[in-house]
Amino acid sequence: MKKILKIAPASIHTFSHNIVLLTILETSSLTEPWILSHYTNLFFTRKGNTGDFFSAYDGDWQYFEHKTCPWIRYLRYDRNLLRDHCDIINLCKSMINNDTYVYVCVDEYYISNYTSGNGKSHFLHPVFIYGYDDEEQMFYVADHFSNGVFSSQKIRISEFQTAYNSEFQEQDFLEGIVGMQLRKSSACFHIQNVPEMFELNISKIIEDIKSYLCINSIYKTNDHYYVGIQYYNALMSVIHDKKAGNEYEINVRMFCTLLDHKIMMKRRIEYMLNHAYIASNHVDMLNIFKSIEQNTLLLLRLVVKYGINPSHNLLDRMEKLITSICDVETKTLMQLLKLF
């Protein structure tokens, strides 16, 4: 038997927990209002030097956004309970047969698709399973397999089973097998009274933009996080450290997340214009956010170039771009708030 569930092309590219949810949601155009009513704020973790749309306030790395998304039926099968009572392969196939996507931690060491693992190092990381082929004995999966690029591939079921049963399985932060099923019925009890199910939740977006701009925000920059627009301060701090001679490598993902954020910001403005939440004479805002996205992409390319051939000139150019992007975005978002 063979079954492959539909997935959408990744609209953002950094962290798999965000990408996976969106590749499921974006198989249906009905989910767009919910998507664009979220993914507005930014959090920079000081410890890991990375960024995300969600923070520990919301249950960071515990997949808060998966569990609370009203479009998703979220399931989790405890690894300890499954150990003695279930055939893991048959369970994954049964979930796929029931139109349920599978998200599960595996040890990359045992899976040949991973360039960072594949017999080199042990590292437990979640892989996204959306299909299987009994004849080929393969799972259809998606993850960042090589060069930081999220892609779809096929992995051997035998390798998956070994990787799932790794001697390092106590590091499984998912604590078992997660299932995500896209809800199809608007009559479902779980989604009847959610404002952003079928139209933008404008009041939420406005409050989230204020929070991002650190206006009356419940989130505060602290010893663990830079919050919202202060994300740029974190990036500047990294650049200043490099200028001062700090030898640690710049974590490219913090800039990749910034680009993801600008992609979502542009999409939100475009949707608001197309659906008359913003008057058509404000199309210049969309053009500004397109420019912000392009400048953020340029910034990312400079960071990558610096990793290959470091120079103070590149650091100066990064610093100027960060300042410019922050200033333009702040000014434009303040103008947007005045429209409501």
Buried (B, 14 or more C-beta within 10 A) or exposed (E): EEBEBEBEEBBBBBBBBBBBBBBBBBBBEBBBBBBBBBBBBBBBBBEEBBBBBBBBBBEBBBBBBBEEBBBBBBBBBEBEEBEEEEEBBEBBBBBBEEBBBBBBBBBBBBBEBBEBBBEEEBBBBBBBBBBBBEEEBBBBBBBBBEEEEBEBBBBBBEBBBBBBEBEEBEEBEBBBBBBBBBBEEEEEEEBEEBBBBEEBBBEBBBBBBBBBBBBEBEBEBEEBBBBBBBBBBBBBBBBEEBEEEEEEEBBBBBBBBBBBBBBBBBBBBBBBBEEEBBEEEBEEBBEBBBBBBEBBBBBBEBBEBBEEEEEEEBBEBBBEBBEBBBEBBBEBBEEBEEEE
